[in-house]
Amino acid sequence: ALIVFDVTSKSSLNSAEGWLQLYQDNMTGHGFTLLVGNKIDLKKEREVDKDEGMRKAKELGMLYYEVSAK
């Protein structure tokens, strides 16, 4: 499962734990999860830096990647 948040919105990152819990509550079997920071092309609007995203992913037991849909 990919749990994607918007790096220009700190509240989006804060919601990731709830999304992960919802996924875990509804999945059957074992699942692989990634935390993905999106919109990294919007450097001036960025509220969540890469280190913070990585810390959150580690706290949640997930891998971390950053992407841009641009």
C-alpha positions in Angstrom: 0.0 0.0 0.0 1.1 3.5 -0.7 0.2 6.2 1.8 0.8 9.5 0.0 0.9 12.9 1.7 1.4 16.4 0.3 4.8 17.8 1.4 3.3 21.3 1.2 0.9 20.4 4.0 2.1 19.4 7.4 -1.4 18.3 8.4 -1.3 15.9 5.4 1.7 14.2 7.0 0.0 14.2 10.4 -2.9 12.3 8.9 -0.6 9.4 7.6 -0.8 7.5 10.9 -4.6 7.4 10.7 -4.5 6.3 7.1 -2.1 3.5 8.0 -4.3 2.4 10.8 -7.4 2.3 8.5 -5.4 0.2 6.0 -4.2 -2.2 8.7 -7.7 -2.6 10.1 -9.2 -3.5 6.7 -6.5 -5.6 5.1 -6.3 -9.3 5.0 -3.0 -11.1 5.3 0.3 -9.2 5.3 0.9 -6.0 3.5 3.9 -3.9 2.5 3.5 -0.2 3.1 5.4 2.9 1.8 5.0 6.5 2.9 5.3 8.8 -0.1 5.9 12.5 0.0 4.3 14.1 -3.1 4.7 17.5 -4.8 8.4 17.9 -4.1 8.6 20.2 -7.2 6.9 22.9 -5.1 10.0 23.8 -3.2 8.9 27.3 -2.0 5.6 25.9 -0.5 7.2 22.9 1.2 6.2 22.5 4.9 7.6 19.0 5.4 11.3 18.4 4.7 12.8 15.0 3.7 14.2 14.3 7.2 10.8 14.8 8.8 9.1 12.5 6.3 11.8 9.9 6.9 11.4 10.1 10.7 7.6 9.7 10.4 8.1 6.7 8.1 10.5 5.1 10.6 8.2 5.7 13.5 5.4 3.9 11.5 7.6 1.1 10.4 7.5 2.1 6.7 9.9 2.9 3.9 10.0 6.5 2.6 10.1 7.9 -0.9 9.5 11.4 -2.4 8.0 12.0 -5.8 6.6 14.7 -8.0 3.6 14.1 -10.3 4.9 17.0 -12.4 
